[in-house]
Amino acid sequence: MRVGTTELILILVVALVIFGPSKLPELGRLAGKAIGSFKHYVDSYEKEWDADTDDEKTSSVKQDTVAQEQTTPAVATDHVEAV
């Protein structure tokens, strides 16, 4: 949902009428801080999520490698020299 110019002006006029001109800058700062902290928490959650999924991928690859090594038959390492 996008907010157009007309809707934004209407919201600002309603806020001006309700809160008055002295409170609007304070409300703007509070809204900016709230949005900034929300973005900070979202970014930290995304980093944590990526780290967890990377750990799961790494452990999955290690498990696949171990399983493959266990199912691969051992090759004889003794060599017989021909005379």
C-alpha positions in Angstrom: 0.0 0.0 0.0 1.5 3.3 -1.0 0.6 6.6 0.5 0.2 9.4 -2.1 0.9 13.1 -1.7 -2.8 13.9 -1.0 -3.0 11.3 1.8 0.3 12.4 3.3 -0.9 16.1 3.4 -4.2 15.0 5.0 -2.4 13.0 7.6 -0.1 16.0 8.4 -3.0 18.4 8.7 -4.9 16.0 11.0 -1.8 15.6 13.1 -1.3 19.4 13.2 -4.9 19.9 14.4 -4.8 17.1 17.0 -1.3 17.7 18.5 -0.6 21.4 17.7 2.5 22.9 16.0 4.7 22.7 19.2 4.4 18.9 19.5 4.9 17.9 15.8 8.7 18.2 15.8 8.9 16.1 19.0 6.5 13.5 17.5 8.6 13.4 14.3 11.8 12.7 16.3 10.0 10.0 18.2 8.7 8.4 15.0 12.2 8.6 13.5 13.8 6.9 16.5 11.1 4.2 16.5 11.7 3.5 12.8 15.5 3.5 13.3 15.4 1.1 16.2 12.9 -1.2 14.3 15.3 -1.3 11.4 18.2 -2.1 13.8 16.3 -5.0 15.3 15.3 -6.3 11.9 18.9 -6.1 10.7 20.2 -7.9 13.7 17.5 -10.6 13.4 18.4 -11.1 9.7 22.1 -11.4 10.6 21.3 -14.0 13.3 19.0 -15.9 10.9 21.7 -15.9 8.2 24.3 -17.2 10.7 22.0 -20.0 11.8 21.1 -21.1 8.3 24.8 -21.0 7.3 25.6 -23.2 10.4 22.9 -25.6 9.4 24.2 -25.8 5.8 27.7 -26.3 7.0 26.7 -29.1 9.4 24.6 -30.7 6.7 27.5 -30.7 4.3 29.8 -32.3 7.0 27.2 -35.0 7.7 26.9 -35.7 4.0 30.7 -36.0 3.7 30.9 -38.3 6.7 28.1 -40.5 5.4 29.7 -40.7 1.9 33.1 -41.7 3.5 31.4 -44.4 5.5 29.6 -45.9 2.5 32.7 -45.7 0.1 34.5 -49.0 0.1 38.1 -48.9 1.3 40.7 -49.2 -1.5 43.7 -51.5 -0.9 46.8 -49.5 -0.4 49.3 -52.3 -0.6 51.0 -52.4 -4.0 52.6 -55.4 -5.5 55.6 -54.8 -7.6 56.0 -56.8 -10.8 59.4 -58.3 -11.3 
